[in-house]
Amino acid sequence: VSMTTTLQSFRGCAVRDFSFVAFKPGCRGLHITTEACWGRCHTWERPILEPPFIHRHHRVCTYSRIRHMTARLPGCQPNVSALYHYPMALHCHCSICSTQDTECETF
Amino acid sequence: WRSLRAKFLCQCVCVSLHLDRRGTCKGTHLVYACVGYCESSAFPSRYSVLVASNFTHNITSASQCCTISREAKVKVRLDCPQGRHHDEIEILTAKACRCDMCRKSRY
């Protein structure tokens, strides 16, 4: 998202910086800054005559193109792999949340 | 990111609902639907999510969609052929909208 864009009024779905601590048991955590997705997608619900009586158009801002990244965690025990894999967003779009590769949550 | 929710972007709008009962009695009625833009994001999943999903869900989507939070039933009269009688049906109309859990957004 461009720095000049007002986030409060931004509509759409865009790549945005995202920081997190990569952690797994047996290693120390590693602070990683990458690209993820953020935005506001056009969604609606409208009444219809037939069951279920509400027609829903729900879409979420999610990855459309990904680069698979690998980080090396520090301080890992000898029997634990130091490699940590995570996705980096190259492009984002408003789409259905695929439960095949995505944990779909609300907040 | 969560502090940037913009619930005001999800609002009631008037839409035209075409009514057609058994292909005979017909009518058009204005009802309220909920339309708007709600916040969503997608980012690398936590390690606990990776383990729980057998390392298939490497993306987590946290999202909200524009939903009907309060609705009402309204009775509408349909015009039937040759004006012999009038049919009456109940339809839903939105009374309030809000950004809430996405439902029909997964597969």
Backbone of each chain as ProteinMPNN parsed JSONL, in Angstrom:
{"seq_chain_A": "VSMTTTLQSFRGCAVRDFSFVAFKPGCRGLHITTEACWGRCHTWERPILEPPFIHRHHRVCTYSRIRHMTARLPGCQPNVSALYHYPMALHCHCSICSTQDTECETF", "coords_chain_A": {"N_chain_A": [[0.85, -1.18, 0.0], [0.618, 2.163, -0.905], [2.496, 4.768, 0.647], [1.304, 7.199, 0.565], [-1.33, 6.708, 0.468], [-4.395, 6.909, 2.182], [-4.931, 4.93, 4.814], [-7.209, 4.578, 6.32], [-9.314, 4.958, 4.603], [-8.876, 3.298, 2.534], [-9.717, 1.191, -0.146], [-9.915, -2.011, -1.517], [-7.346, -4.419, -2.252], [-4.142, -5.186, -1.26], [-0.552, -5.634, -1.419], [1.322, -5.64, 1.549], [3.676, -4.568, 4.042], [4.711, -6.889, 6.532], [5.412, -8.018, 9.733], [6.701, -10.624, 11.751], [7.333, -13.075, 14.348], [9.186, -15.795, 13.725], [8.89, -19.001, 14.912], [9.639, -22.144, 16.35], [9.389, -25.162, 18.286], [12.339, -25.99, 20.051], [14.069, -24.253, 18.871], [15.384, -20.89, 18.784], [13.474, -17.849, 18.522], [12.957, -15.934, 15.479], [12.97, -12.733, 14.188], [11.107, -11.693, 11.483], [10.625, -9.791, 8.579], [8.319, -9.397, 6.049], [6.313, -9.622, 3.03], [2.831, -9.324, 3.016], [-0.781, -9.601, 2.798], [-3.302, -7.101, 2.721], [-6.373, -5.342, 3.143], [-9.559, -4.003, 2.025], [-12.308, -5.62, 0.976], [-14.934, -5.735, -1.462], [-18.017, -6.556, -0.266], [-21.212, -8.109, 0.243], [-24.635, -8.563, 1.381], [-27.819, -9.573, 0.435], [-31.408, -9.622, 0.482], [-33.272, -12.418, -0.787], [-35.849, -14.245, -2.575], [-36.046, -17.035, -2.325], [-35.069, -19.904, -0.253], [-31.691, -19.777, 0.954], [-32.795, -17.317, 1.673], [-31.119, -15.162, 2.028], [-28.732, -13.756, 0.004], [-25.333, -14.114, -0.298], [-22.304, -12.38, -0.826], [-19.263, -12.84, -0.219], [-15.978, -11.958, 0.144], [-12.431, -12.153, 0.616], [-9.326, -10.509, 1.387], [-6.514, -11.839, 0.05], [-3.603, -13.927, -0.662], [-2.529, -13.979, -4.047], [-0.411, -14.474, -5.723], [2.532, -16.161, -4.858], [5.732, -16.277, -3.27], [7.788, -18.782, -2.156], [9.489, -18.788, 0.818], [12.453, -19.299, 2.78], [13.762, -19.39, 5.998], [16.485, -19.352, 8.339], [16.481, -20.503, 11.505], [17.794, -19.373, 14.642], [19.916, -20.926, 17.146], [19.097, -23.648, 17.321], [18.33, -26.915, 18.553], [20.362, -29.882, 18.257], [18.926, -31.974, 17.058], [16.88, -30.772, 15.695], [15.585, -29.277, 12.816], [16.8, -26.284, 11.425], [15.508, -24.878, 9.523], [12.925, -22.749, 8.391], [9.919, -22.398, 6.829], [8.007, -20.076, 4.948], [5.334, -18.128, 3.429], [5.676, -15.509, 1.007], [4.022, -12.668, -0.102], [3.514, -11.893, -3.458], [1.587, -10.802, -4.987], [-1.738, -9.693, -4.359], [-5.266, -10.368, -3.938], [-8.879, -9.929, -3.957], [-10.749, -12.576, -2.916], [-12.294, -15.852, -2.623], [-11.809, -17.582, 0.466], [-9.565, -20.072, 0.549], [-9.793, -23.167, 1.958], [-8.058, -25.14, 1.484], [-5.399, -24.364, 1.538], [-5.324, -22.422, 3.417], [-5.85, -20.995, 6.642], [-8.836, -20.049, 7.683], [-10.063, -17.365, 9.321], [-11.923, -15.229, 11.611], [-12.202, -11.964, 13.136]], "CA_chain_A": [[0.0, 0.0, 0.0], [1.44, 3.367, -0.992], [2.552, 5.564, 1.869], [0.444, 8.363, 0.438], [-2.722, 6.281, 0.552], [-4.965, 6.968, 3.516], [-5.354, 3.569, 5.132], [-8.56, 4.571, 6.88], [-10.326, 4.969, 3.546], [-8.415, 2.443, 1.434], [-10.589, 0.118, -0.612], [-9.18, -2.889, -2.408], [-6.529, -5.455, -1.623], [-2.791, -4.843, -1.699], [0.599, -6.16, -0.69], [1.716, -4.719, 2.627], [4.713, -5.097, 4.935], [4.209, -7.644, 7.676], [6.486, -8.545, 10.573], [6.291, -11.644, 12.71], [8.43, -13.835, 14.925], [9.142, -17.206, 13.339], [9.28, -19.797, 16.081], [9.194, -23.53, 16.495], [10.015, -25.767, 19.465], [13.716, -26.451, 19.874], [14.875, -23.184, 18.272], [15.033, -19.543, 19.229], [12.652, -17.131, 17.547], [13.647, -15.031, 14.552], [12.091, -11.668, 13.699], [11.109, -11.671, 10.019], [9.766, -8.825, 7.893], [8.025, -9.904, 4.713], [5.143, -9.006, 2.391], [1.585, -10.071, 3.188], [-1.909, -8.953, 2.113], [-4.224, -6.349, 3.585], [-7.262, -4.458, 2.396], [-11.011, -4.057, 2.248], [-12.934, -6.172, -0.232], [-16.35, -5.425, -1.633], [-18.847, -7.689, 0.165], [-22.606, -7.702, 0.44], [-25.716, -9.519, 1.626], [-29.096, -9.008, 0.019], [-32.521, -10.564, 0.581], [-33.82, -13.059, -1.984], [-37.143, -14.866, -2.288], [-35.948, -18.463, -2.049], [-34.081, -20.253, 0.775], [-31.729, -19.416, 2.383], [-33.409, -15.988, 1.788], [-30.068, -14.137, 1.985], [-27.66, -14.04, -0.952], [-24.102, -13.54, 0.252], [-21.104, -12.253, -1.652], [-18.216, -12.587, 0.765], [-14.632, -12.157, -0.385], [-11.399, -11.708, 1.547], [-8.046, -10.105, 0.778], [-5.579, -12.938, 0.277], [-2.501, -14.068, -1.624], [-2.815, -14.559, -5.363], [0.873, -15.036, -6.175], [3.359, -16.385, -3.668], [7.094, -16.8, -3.351], [8.068, -19.571, -0.959], [10.729, -18.324, 1.432], [13.005, -20.149, 3.835], [14.649, -18.699, 6.933], [17.244, -20.264, 9.21], [16.267, -20.07, 12.888], [19.018, -19.485, 15.457], [19.92, -21.663, 18.421], [18.307, -24.886, 17.269], [18.922, -28.125, 19.115], [20.973, -30.694, 17.197], [17.97, -32.855, 16.372], [15.801, -29.941, 15.136], [15.969, -28.533, 11.606], [16.761, -24.828, 11.603], [14.812, -24.25, 8.397], [11.541, -22.326, 8.639], [9.335, -21.998, 5.546], [6.851, -19.177, 5.043], [4.996, -17.533, 2.129], [5.773, -14.061, 0.818], [3.046, -12.262, -1.119], [3.95, -11.104, -4.625], [0.389, -10.108, -5.447], [-2.906, -10.021, -3.528], [-6.548, -10.066, -4.568], [-10.081, -10.27, -3.204], [-11.155, -13.886, -3.398], [-12.771, -16.796, -1.611], [-10.751, -18.105, 1.322], [-9.419, -21.5, 0.243], [-9.403, -23.966, 3.123], [-7.027, -26.107, 1.094], [-4.077, -23.907, 1.94], [-5.475, -21.235, 4.264], [-6.62, -21.033, 7.875], [-9.788, -18.945, 7.515], [-10.504, -16.914, 10.646], [-12.494, -13.898, 11.708], [-11.657, -11.244, 14.296]], "C_chain_A": [[0.89, 1.235, 0.0], [1.385, 4.162, 0.305], [1.603, 6.749, 1.801], [-1.039, 7.991, 0.532], [-3.211, 6.383, 1.991], [-5.546, 5.605, 3.852], [-6.789, 3.522, 5.624], [-9.625, 4.482, 5.798], [-9.941, 4.06, 2.383], [-9.445, 1.359, 1.118], [-9.812, -0.701, -1.627], [-8.308, -3.833, -1.601], [-5.112, -5.294, -2.145], [-1.743, -5.568, -0.867], [1.013, -5.133, 0.359], [2.778, -5.373, 3.508], [4.082, -5.805, 6.126], [5.397, -8.222, 8.428], [5.933, -9.571, 11.547], [7.542, -12.33, 13.263], [8.244, -15.29, 14.532], [9.674, -18.018, 14.509], [8.82, -21.227, 15.906], [9.967, -24.153, 17.651], [11.427, -26.271, 19.152], [14.612, -25.423, 19.235], [14.522, -21.871, 18.965], [14.231, -18.863, 18.129], [13.492, -16.223, 16.664], [12.64, -14.016, 14.042], [12.229, -11.564, 12.185], [10.175, -10.563, 9.53], [9.585, -9.291, 6.456], [6.87, -9.118, 4.117], [3.94, -9.915, 2.592], [0.469, -9.263, 2.513], [-2.795, -8.237, 3.122], [-5.142, -5.503, 2.703], [-8.702, -4.547, 2.847], [-11.663, -4.482, 0.947], [-14.421, -5.827, -0.258], [-17.173, -6.659, -1.286], [-20.271, -7.205, 0.379], [-23.487, -8.883, 0.802], [-27.014, -8.856, 1.202], [-30.196, -10.06, 0.136], [-32.876, -11.14, -0.787], [-35.082, -13.81, -1.588], [-37.026, -16.315, -1.825], [-34.949, -18.728, -0.921], [-32.661, -20.219, 0.204], [-32.173, -17.969, 2.645], [-32.404, -14.835, 1.867], [-29.016, -14.595, 0.98], [-26.404, -13.325, -0.487], [-22.998, -13.495, -0.797], [-19.985, -11.84, -0.706], [-16.861, -12.928, 0.156], [-13.624, -11.578, 0.599], [-10.12, -11.364, 0.783], [-7.006, -11.18, 1.087], [-4.549, -13.024, -0.84], [-3.031, -14.567, -2.97], [-1.535, -15.106, -6.001], [1.843, -15.039, -5.003], [4.787, -16.736, -4.073], [7.356, -17.544, -2.049], [9.449, -19.207, -0.43], [11.175, -19.311, 2.511], [13.954, -19.312, 4.684], [15.378, -19.745, 7.774], [17.135, -19.745, 10.646], [17.552, -20.272, 13.685], [18.817, -20.436, 16.643], [19.127, -22.946, 18.425], [19.075, -26.046, 17.908], [19.403, -29.02, 17.974], [19.972, -31.542, 16.403], [16.812, -32.076, 15.729], [16.318, -29.18, 13.911], [15.824, -27.038, 11.855], [15.943, -24.139, 10.519], [13.36, -23.947, 8.751], [10.984, -21.774, 7.328], [8.123, -21.094, 5.768], [6.573, -18.559, 3.668], [5.225, -16.016, 2.122], [4.822, -13.68, -0.324], [3.725, -11.458, -2.224], [2.804, -10.275, -5.158], [-0.791, -10.577, -4.608], [-4.181, -9.689, -4.294], [-7.697, -10.433, -3.632], [-10.634, -11.573, -3.769], [-11.776, -14.676, -2.257], [-11.58, -17.315, -0.816], [-10.657, -19.614, 1.12], [-8.952, -22.264, 1.469], [-8.403, -25.048, 2.756], [-5.649, -25.667, 1.573], [-4.121, -22.759, 2.943], [-6.288, -21.545, 5.517], [-7.549, -19.82, 7.857], [-10.369, -18.564, 8.878], [-11.225, -15.581, 10.531], [-11.849, -13.19, 12.897], [-12.691, -10.311, 14.853]], "O_chain_A": [[1.81, 1.342, 0.811], [0.352, 4.218, 0.973], [1.148, 7.252, 2.828], [-1.897, 8.865, 0.66], [-2.506, 5.981, 2.916], [-6.53, 5.173, 3.252], [-7.505, 2.551, 5.381], [-10.723, 3.984, 6.048], [-10.614, 4.056, 1.352], [-9.97, 0.7, 2.016], [-9.131, -0.151, -2.493], [-8.518, -4.015, -0.402], [-4.902, -5.267, -3.357], [-2.015, -6.046, 0.234], [1.051, -3.93, 0.098], [2.775, -6.59, 3.694], [3.056, -5.375, 6.654], [6.28, -8.84, 7.833], [4.842, -9.408, 12.094], [8.643, -12.189, 12.731], [7.283, -15.941, 14.942], [10.76, -17.758, 15.026], [7.739, -21.485, 15.376], [11.076, -23.719, 17.961], [11.664, -26.895, 18.118], [15.805, -25.673, 19.063], [13.5, -21.76, 19.642], [14.298, -19.247, 16.962], [14.585, -15.798, 17.039], [11.585, -14.383, 13.525], [13.329, -11.371, 11.665], [9.057, -10.427, 10.025], [10.553, -9.547, 5.741], [6.49, -8.07, 4.639], [4.017, -11.123, 2.368], [0.748, -8.344, 1.743], [-3.006, -8.716, 4.236], [-4.732, -5.013, 1.65], [-9.016, -5.093, 3.905], [-11.577, -3.781, -0.062], [-15.063, -5.655, 0.778], [-17.044, -7.694, -1.939], [-20.502, -6.03, 0.664], [-23.139, -10.041, 0.566], [-27.281, -7.711, 1.566], [-29.952, -11.246, -0.084], [-32.796, -10.454, -1.807], [-35.354, -13.992, -0.401], [-37.832, -16.771, -1.013], [-34.084, -17.895, -0.65], [-32.464, -20.608, -0.947], [-31.946, -17.45, 3.738], [-32.788, -13.668, 1.782], [-28.474, -15.695, 1.097], [-26.392, -12.107, -0.303], [-22.791, -14.447, -1.55], [-19.784, -10.657, -0.43], [-16.634, -14.052, -0.291], [-13.924, -10.631, 1.326], [-9.875, -11.864, -0.315], [-6.66, -11.402, 2.247], [-4.615, -12.294, -1.828], [-3.873, -15.462, -3.023], [-1.58, -16.092, -6.737], [1.961, -14.063, -4.262], [5.018, -17.401, -5.083], [7.168, -16.993, -0.965], [10.449, -19.307, -1.142], [10.368, -20.054, 3.07], [14.83, -18.619, 4.166], [14.926, -20.884, 7.896], [17.643, -18.668, 10.959], [18.304, -21.216, 13.442], [17.693, -20.701, 17.069], [18.536, -23.299, 19.446], [20.299, -26.135, 17.81], [18.905, -28.922, 16.853], [20.167, -31.79, 15.213], [15.852, -32.691, 15.265], [17.359, -28.524, 13.968], [14.833, -26.59, 12.432], [15.712, -22.932, 10.596], [12.66, -24.776, 9.333], [11.509, -20.803, 6.783], [7.318, -21.329, 6.67], [7.476, -18.474, 2.835], [4.99, -15.339, 3.123], [4.831, -14.309, -1.382], [4.418, -10.475, -1.961], [3.004, -9.192, -5.707], [-0.835, -11.734, -4.19], [-4.18, -8.839, -5.185], [-7.513, -11.151, -2.649], [-10.949, -11.661, -4.956], [-11.789, -14.247, -1.103], [-10.483, -17.47, -1.35], [-11.575, -20.349, 1.483], [-7.848, -22.04, 1.964], [-7.949, -25.794, 3.623], [-4.828, -26.496, 1.966], [-3.085, -22.188, 3.284], [-7.286, -22.264, 5.461], [-7.091, -18.687, 8.0], [-11.078, -19.351, 9.503], [-11.153, -14.897, 9.51], [-11.024, -13.784, 13.591], [-12.428, -9.613, 15.833]]}, "seq_chain_B": "WRSLRAKFLCQCVCVSLHLDRRGTCKGTHLVYACVGYCESSAFPSRYSVLVASNFTHNITSASQCCTISREAKVKVRLDCPQGRHHDEIEILTAKACRCDMCRKSRY", "coords_chain_B": {"N_chain_B": [[-2.876, -3.672, 12.675], [-5.514, -4.327, 13.149], [-6.599, -2.143, 14.387], [-7.447, -0.501, 12.443], [-10.027, -0.89, 11.528], [-12.947, -0.208, 9.666], [-15.884, 0.236, 10.136], [-17.881, 1.83, 9.304], [-17.99, 1.686, 6.626], [-19.62, -0.294, 5.78], [-22.862, -0.567, 4.914], [-26.455, 0.068, 4.828], [-28.204, -0.228, 1.796], [-30.546, 0.672, -0.668], [-32.244, -1.677, -2.635], [-33.71, -3.126, -5.554], [-36.099, -5.637, -5.51], [-37.148, -8.229, -7.41], [-40.161, -9.819, -7.705], [-41.662, -12.951, -8.134], [-44.02, -15.204, -8.21], [-44.508, -18.488, -8.741], [-44.473, -17.988, -11.426], [-46.669, -16.503, -12.094], [-48.122, -14.506, -10.368], [-46.784, -11.314, -9.902], [-44.341, -8.807, -9.03], [-42.58, -5.859, -7.894], [-40.375, -4.823, -5.401], [-38.939, -2.505, -3.155], [-36.191, -3.123, -1.143], [-33.923, -3.25, 1.679], [-30.466, -3.861, 1.441], [-27.211, -5.001, 2.546], [-24.194, -3.501, 1.921], [-20.754, -3.11, 1.287], [-17.379, -2.328, 2.383], [-15.171, -4.26, 4.131], [-12.605, -4.951, 6.537], [-9.823, -7.071, 5.831], [-7.176, -9.487, 6.048], [-4.217, -11.333, 5.136], [-1.662, -13.567, 6.053], [1.538, -15.095, 6.998], [1.099, -18.256, 8.545], [0.981, -19.049, 12.069], [3.255, -21.229, 13.868], [1.892, -23.124, 15.386], [-0.522, -23.334, 14.017], [0.39, -24.361, 11.61], [1.268, -26.916, 12.439], [-1.142, -28.021, 13.411], [-2.582, -28.206, 11.06], [-1.249, -30.044, 9.632], [0.823, -28.952, 8.207], [-0.332, -27.843, 5.936], [-1.812, -25.489, 5.876], [-0.395, -22.823, 5.295], [-0.936, -20.201, 5.161], [-2.722, -17.683, 6.895], [-5.909, -16.298, 7.048], [-7.481, -13.475, 8.175], [-10.509, -12.116, 8.563], [-13.302, -9.919, 7.852], [-16.689, -9.455, 6.776], [-19.262, -7.622, 5.016], [-22.299, -7.692, 6.537], [-25.779, -8.525, 7.186], [-26.97, -7.418, 10.116], [-29.26, -7.002, 11.509], [-32.606, -7.718, 10.8], [-35.813, -7.465, 9.154], [-39.186, -8.591, 8.577], [-41.248, -7.977, 5.825], [-44.479, -7.461, 4.488], [-45.592, -8.033, 1.249], [-47.572, -7.152, -1.517], [-48.541, -8.998, -4.312], [-49.235, -8.599, -7.739], [-51.636, -10.268, -9.573], [-52.545, -12.209, -12.55], [-54.927, -10.666, -14.744], [-56.055, -9.288, -12.743], [-57.595, -10.643, -10.888], [-57.157, -11.509, -8.296], [-55.133, -10.816, -5.414], [-51.941, -11.698, -4.343], [-50.127, -12.305, -1.337], [-46.975, -12.0, 0.086], [-44.191, -12.664, 2.325], [-41.164, -10.95, 2.756], [-37.641, -10.457, 3.372], [-35.922, -7.648, 4.78], [-33.09, -5.588, 5.24], [-32.277, -4.142, 8.36], [-30.151, -3.215, 9.771], [-26.596, -3.034, 9.415], [-23.341, -4.568, 9.562], [-19.764, -5.038, 9.81], [-18.763, -8.301, 9.976], [-18.406, -11.815, 10.736], [-17.215, -13.624, 7.923], [-19.102, -15.722, 5.873], [-20.091, -17.219, 3.492], [-17.55, -17.672, 2.096], [-15.696, -19.525, 1.629], [-14.036, -22.45, 0.383]], "CA_chain_B": [[-3.805, -3.676, 11.574], [-6.904, -4.422, 13.591], [-7.085, -0.842, 14.825], [-7.877, 0.278, 11.286], [-11.35, -1.296, 11.072], [-13.78, 0.931, 9.239], [-17.21, -0.354, 10.057], [-18.812, 2.746, 8.653], [-18.003, 1.419, 5.192], [-20.626, -1.326, 5.518], [-24.083, 0.178, 5.191], [-27.694, -0.318, 4.153], [-28.528, 0.439, 0.536], [-31.843, 0.259, -1.197], [-32.16, -2.444, -3.879], [-35.005, -3.555, -6.085], [-36.274, -7.089, -5.48], [-38.187, -8.65, -8.354], [-40.946, -10.902, -7.109], [-42.35, -13.744, -9.143], [-44.507, -16.421, -7.551], [-44.989, -19.531, -9.649], [-44.561, -17.479, -12.79], [-47.965, -15.855, -12.358], [-48.225, -13.246, -9.64], [-45.485, -10.644, -9.988], [-44.235, -7.475, -8.453], [-41.244, -5.353, -7.584], [-40.419, -4.122, -4.122], [-37.645, -2.002, -2.714], [-35.763, -3.61, 0.168], [-32.57, -2.841, 2.031], [-29.387, -4.837, 1.492], [-25.997, -4.468, 3.172], [-23.119, -3.461, 0.939], [-19.654, -2.286, 1.754], [-15.986, -2.785, 2.391], [-14.717, -4.597, 5.477], [-11.168, -5.211, 6.563], [-9.328, -8.45, 5.875], [-5.744, -9.601, 5.824], [-3.676, -12.685, 5.053], [-0.255, -13.495, 6.487], [2.06, -16.438, 7.299], [0.482, -18.873, 9.721], [1.815, -19.396, 13.223], [3.725, -22.608, 13.847], [0.835, -23.984, 15.939], [-1.486, -23.561, 12.923], [1.043, -25.277, 10.665], [1.246, -28.27, 13.002], [-2.535, -28.49, 13.481], [-3.082, -28.469, 9.706], [-0.289, -30.944, 8.977], [1.647, -28.088, 7.344], [-1.03, -27.494, 4.686], [-2.331, -24.114, 5.966], [0.735, -21.926, 5.56], [-1.484, -18.835, 5.151], [-3.882, -17.423, 7.747], [-6.734, -15.175, 6.621], [-8.327, -12.908, 9.227], [-11.355, -11.277, 7.706], [-14.697, -9.601, 8.135], [-17.477, -9.146, 5.58], [-20.434, -6.787, 5.275], [-23.41, -8.615, 6.798], [-27.031, -8.011, 7.764], [-26.937, -7.701, 11.549], [-30.65, -6.984, 11.991], [-33.487, -7.761, 9.636], [-37.253, -7.437, 9.439], [-40.024, -9.138, 7.522], [-42.265, -7.054, 5.331], [-45.469, -8.096, 3.621], [-45.662, -7.382, -0.061], [-48.697, -7.652, -2.322], [-48.214, -9.276, -5.7], [-50.337, -8.45, -8.692], [-51.859, -11.512, -10.293], [-53.111, -11.981, -13.887], [-56.292, -10.225, -14.969], [-56.52, -8.56, -11.567], [-58.655, -11.378, -10.201], [-56.881, -11.517, -6.867], [-53.785, -10.376, -5.068], [-51.216, -12.621, -3.485], [-49.295, -11.577, -0.391], [-45.841, -12.788, 0.577], [-43.285, -11.978, 3.255], [-39.764, -10.917, 2.349], [-36.737, -9.851, 4.363], [-35.221, -6.407, 4.46], [-32.077, -5.295, 6.254], [-32.518, -2.985, 9.232], [-28.835, -2.728, 10.208], [-25.469, -3.752, 8.798], [-22.047, -4.41, 10.243], [-18.693, -5.953, 9.412], [-18.821, -9.452, 10.879], [-17.783, -13.03, 10.202], [-17.513, -14.041, 6.548], [-19.682, -17.072, 5.853], [-19.958, -17.848, 2.181], [-16.31, -17.184, 1.497], [-14.711, -20.603, 1.72], [-14.286, -23.689, -0.339]], "C_chain_B": [[-5.253, -3.645, 12.045], [-7.463, -3.067, 14.005], [-7.646, -0.028, 13.672], [-9.235, -0.165, 10.75], [-12.181, -0.068, 10.701], [-15.198, 0.43, 9.036], [-18.206, 0.546, 9.344], [-18.904, 2.478, 7.167], [-19.0, 0.343, 4.804], [-21.983, -0.722, 5.884], [-25.275, -0.351, 4.395], [-27.839, 0.477, 2.858], [-29.833, -0.144, 0.014], [-31.637, -0.487, -2.518], [-33.567, -2.868, -4.289], [-35.061, -5.071, -6.118], [-37.443, -7.453, -6.389], [-38.881, -9.898, -7.816], [-41.718, -11.624, -8.19], [-42.763, -15.069, -8.505], [-45.135, -17.351, -8.593], [-45.211, -19.001, -11.059], [-45.863, -16.767, -13.102], [-48.031, -14.487, -11.687], [-46.851, -12.586, -9.556], [-45.52, -9.288, -9.307], [-42.785, -7.086, -8.27], [-41.339, -4.572, -6.284], [-39.017, -3.666, -3.763], [-37.351, -2.521, -1.313], [-34.36, -3.074, 0.434], [-31.636, -4.044, 2.044], [-28.202, -4.197, 2.214], [-24.849, -4.6, 2.185], [-21.971, -2.641, 1.514], [-18.314, -2.977, 1.735], [-15.559, -3.029, 3.833], [-13.275, -5.079, 5.412], [-10.861, -6.704, 6.558], [-7.836, -8.445, 5.59], [-5.358, -11.069, 5.739], [-2.177, -12.606, 5.297], [0.24, -14.912, 6.796], [1.461, -16.995, 8.588], [1.493, -19.09, 10.844], [2.198, -20.876, 13.163], [2.654, -23.565, 14.378], [-0.225, -24.294, 14.887], [-0.894, -24.523, 11.904], [0.976, -26.717, 11.17], [-0.165, -28.838, 12.98], [-3.088, -28.853, 12.101], [-2.162, -29.419, 8.938], [0.511, -30.193, 7.895], [1.006, -27.808, 5.976], [-1.502, -26.043, 4.7], [-1.175, -23.161, 6.285], [0.33, -20.45, 5.494], [-2.643, -18.774, 6.143], [-4.597, -16.186, 7.224], [-7.597, -14.737, 7.795], [-9.224, -11.865, 8.556], [-12.722, -11.001, 8.326], [-15.377, -9.228, 6.827], [-18.695, -8.322, 5.979], [-21.679, -7.687, 5.387], [-24.643, -7.866, 7.298], [-27.038, -8.395, 9.244], [-28.338, -7.694, 12.155], [-31.56, -6.896, 10.77], [-34.941, -7.707, 10.086], [-37.989, -8.085, 8.274], [-41.039, -8.082, 7.11], [-43.211, -7.816, 4.406], [-45.609, -7.296, 2.334], [-46.811, -7.997, -0.849], [-48.251, -7.824, -3.774], [-49.452, -9.095, -6.567], [-50.443, -9.712, -9.539], [-52.577, -11.226, -11.622], [-54.572, -11.562, -13.854], [-56.905, -9.571, -13.735], [-57.569, -9.288, -10.765], [-58.429, -11.435, -8.699], [-55.461, -11.011, -6.653], [-53.183, -11.386, -4.111], [-50.319, -11.809, -2.567], [-48.188, -12.488, 0.107], [-45.028, -11.954, 1.554], [-41.866, -12.053, 2.716], [-38.947, -10.224, 3.428], [-36.21, -8.522, 3.85], [-34.24, -6.106, 5.586], [-32.476, -4.06, 7.057], [-31.199, -2.389, 9.728], [-27.753, -3.612, 9.603], [-24.238, -3.596, 9.681], [-21.025, -5.372, 9.639], [-18.63, -7.074, 10.439], [-18.226, -10.655, 10.154], [-18.2, -13.307, 8.751], [-18.037, -15.48, 6.591], [-19.455, -17.747, 4.519], [-18.676, -17.365, 1.495], [-15.246, -18.275, 1.492], [-15.056, -21.716, 0.747], [-13.183, -24.678, -0.026]], "O_chain_B": [[-6.108, -3.018, 11.421], [-8.677, -2.866, 13.977], [-8.253, 1.02, 13.89], [-9.567, 0.159, 9.61], [-12.11, 0.971, 11.356], [-15.649, 0.227, 7.909], [-19.236, 0.089, 8.847], [-19.806, 2.991, 6.505], [-19.204, 0.092, 3.617], [-22.221, -0.401, 7.048], [-25.125, -1.104, 3.434], [-27.627, 1.69, 2.828], [-30.154, -1.309, 0.243], [-30.945, 0.001, -3.411], [-34.479, -2.952, -3.466], [-34.181, -5.72, -6.683], [-38.578, -7.037, -6.161], [-38.236, -10.902, -7.514], [-42.345, -11.005, -9.049], [-41.927, -15.947, -8.291], [-46.143, -17.032, -9.223], [-46.049, -19.519, -11.797], [-46.134, -16.458, -14.263], [-48.0, -13.45, -12.35], [-45.87, -13.228, -9.18], [-46.579, -8.715, -9.05], [-41.879, -7.894, -8.471], [-42.252, -3.771, -6.085], [-38.034, -4.356, -4.035], [-38.17, -2.375, -0.405], [-33.704, -2.524, -0.45], [-31.965, -5.101, 2.583], [-28.196, -2.991, 2.461], [-24.572, -5.687, 1.679], [-22.188, -1.608, 2.149], [-18.14, -4.05, 1.157], [-15.582, -2.116, 4.659], [-12.797, -5.546, 4.379], [-11.552, -7.496, 7.199], [-7.306, -7.521, 4.973], [-6.086, -11.941, 6.212], [-1.505, -11.696, 4.812], [-0.567, -15.84, 6.851], [1.336, -16.289, 9.588], [2.685, -19.285, 10.608], [1.542, -21.67, 12.489], [2.521, -24.685, 13.884], [-0.769, -25.398, 14.864], [-1.591, -25.399, 11.393], [0.661, -27.631, 10.407], [-0.375, -29.986, 12.586], [-3.965, -29.71, 11.988], [-2.297, -29.571, 7.723], [0.822, -30.731, 6.833], [1.703, -27.569, 4.99], [-1.585, -25.42, 3.642], [-1.011, -22.746, 7.433], [1.147, -19.563, 5.74], [-3.45, -19.7, 6.221], [-3.974, -15.153, 6.985], [-8.356, -15.534, 8.346], [-8.74, -10.855, 8.044], [-13.213, -11.735, 9.184], [-14.736, -8.751, 5.891], [-19.106, -8.326, 7.139], [-22.052, -8.358, 4.425], [-24.557, -6.731, 7.767], [-27.105, -9.578, 9.577], [-28.572, -8.31, 13.195], [-31.325, -6.119, 9.845], [-35.246, -7.885, 11.265], [-37.496, -8.126, 7.147], [-41.61, -7.387, 7.95], [-42.797, -8.693, 3.648], [-45.726, -6.07, 2.337], [-46.998, -9.214, -0.846], [-47.668, -6.922, -4.376], [-50.57, -9.406, -6.156], [-49.466, -10.161, -10.139], [-53.145, -10.15, -11.807], [-55.352, -12.048, -13.034], [-58.111, -9.33, -13.68], [-58.35, -8.666, -10.044], [-59.381, -11.414, -7.919], [-54.701, -10.81, -7.6], [-53.842, -11.862, -3.186], [-49.808, -10.758, -2.954], [-48.444, -13.624, 0.506], [-45.147, -10.73, 1.613], [-41.422, -13.111, 2.269], [-39.479, -9.507, 4.276], [-36.074, -8.308, 2.645], [-34.539, -6.348, 6.756], [-32.95, -3.067, 6.504], [-31.133, -1.207, 10.065], [-27.977, -4.789, 9.319], [-24.107, -2.635, 10.438], [-21.383, -6.385, 9.038], [-18.462, -6.823, 11.632], [-17.619, -10.518, 9.092], [-19.379, -13.232, 8.404], [-17.472, -16.338, 7.269], [-18.718, -18.729, 4.425], [-18.726, -16.727, 0.444], [-14.053, -17.997, 1.369], [-16.207, -21.892, 0.348], [-13.198, -25.799, -0.535]]}, "name": "protein", "num_of_chains": 2, "seq": "VSMTTTLQSFRGCAVRDFSFVAFKPGCRGLHITTEACWGRCHTWERPILEPPFIHRHHRVCTYSRIRHMTARLPGCQPNVSALYHYPMALHCHCSICSTQDTECETFWRSLRAKFLCQCVCVSLHLDRRGTCKGTHLVYACVGYCESSAFPSRYSVLVASNFTHNITSASQCCTISREAKVKVRLDCPQGRHHDEIEILTAKACRCDMCRKSRY"}
